[in-house]
C-alpha cells in the first residue's frame, strides 16, 4: 500500500495525472479516515486548493472541508 501512496503523490506533480491522483487520494482519505498515511496524503492535497484546474480545487476542497468539520 505504501508504494501505491508514493505513486499517487508523484502523480500529483504531473499535469496530465494530477486530476486523477487528486480524486484517488480524496477518495482514499474519505473512505478510510484512519488510514496510516492520511497526514501525508492530506499535506500533499492542500497545495492543490490553489490549483488553476477547477476539478482539482473542487476535489481537494471538498475532502478537506469534510474531514475538518
Secondary structure as UniProt FT lines:
FT   HELIX           2..11
FT   TURN            12..13
FT   TURN            15..17
FT   HELIX           18..31
FT   TURN            33..34
FT   TURN            36..37
FT   HELIX           38..46
FT   HELIX           47..50
FT   HELIX           54..67
//
